[in-house]
């Protein structure tokens, strides 16, 4: 009986699995070596956030179960950000302020990604957004390649049956 009480809900399990999958994909060497994503705290934040956003977009407005999974994914993402800040030595008094800034940055990215993806097939806005955020302060010509990667990932996620995504099963395309 206690196992049933403390057993995580299926949506929580799925959200955590999706986040773990996101972490694995965001750490793909191809993103850093092949697409030139800066291997910095800021670059990693941007690429993690991008992948989380792609999953949240896939789950958006897909029913109650998808909403619960999306919330669990978001919760796992926020908890991981908090843990990362603490591991970097950010003090307890400062974590809240940093988390607020990261949250504002993430919500700003969501709005920007929605606008850029709505403009597709014209990838100009998406390329400019990626150049400004992912490649901030780095001279590169990789924004178009990363934009193509984002569009391909988005298509692969859209093609994945919702039941599989809601079960925490997602297959990312290679970077």
Secondary structure as the mmCIF struct_conf table of DSSP 4:
data_model
#
loop_
_struct_conf.conf_type_id
_struct_conf.id
_struct_conf.beg_label_comp_id
_struct_conf.beg_label_asym_id
_struct_conf.beg_label_seq_id
_struct_conf.end_label_comp_id
_struct_conf.end_label_asym_id
_struct_conf.end_label_seq_id
HELX_RH_AL_P HELX_RH_AL_P1 UNK A 2 UNK A 6
BEND BEND1 UNK A 7 UNK A 7
HELX_LH_PP_P HELX_LH_PP_P1 UNK A 8 UNK A 9
HELX_RH_AL_P HELX_RH_AL_P2 UNK A 10 UNK A 26
TURN_TY1_P TURN_TY1_P1 UNK A 27 UNK A 27
HELX_RH_AL_P HELX_RH_AL_P3 UNK A 29 UNK A 29
HELX_RH_PI_P HELX_RH_PI_P1 UNK A 30 UNK A 34
BEND BEND2 UNK A 35 UNK A 35
BEND BEND3 UNK A 40 UNK A 40
HELX_RH_AL_P HELX_RH_AL_P4 UNK A 41 UNK A 59
TURN_TY1_P TURN_TY1_P2 UNK A 60 UNK A 61
BEND BEND4 UNK A 62 UNK A 62
HELX_RH_AL_P HELX_RH_AL_P5 UNK A 64 UNK A 87
TURN_TY1_P TURN_TY1_P3 UNK A 88 UNK A 89
HELX_RH_AL_P HELX_RH_AL_P6 UNK A 92 UNK A 118
TURN_TY1_P TURN_TY1_P4 UNK A 119 UNK A 121
HELX_RH_AL_P HELX_RH_AL_P7 UNK A 124 UNK A 133
TURN_TY1_P TURN_TY1_P5 UNK A 134 UNK A 137
BEND BEND5 UNK A 141 UNK A 141
HELX_RH_AL_P HELX_RH_AL_P8 UNK A 143 UNK A 159
BEND BEND6 UNK A 160 UNK A 160
HELX_RH_AL_P HELX_RH_AL_P9 UNK A 162 UNK A 166
TURN_TY1_P TURN_TY1_P6 UNK A 167 UNK A 168
HELX_LH_PP_P HELX_LH_PP_P2 UNK A 172 UNK A 174
#
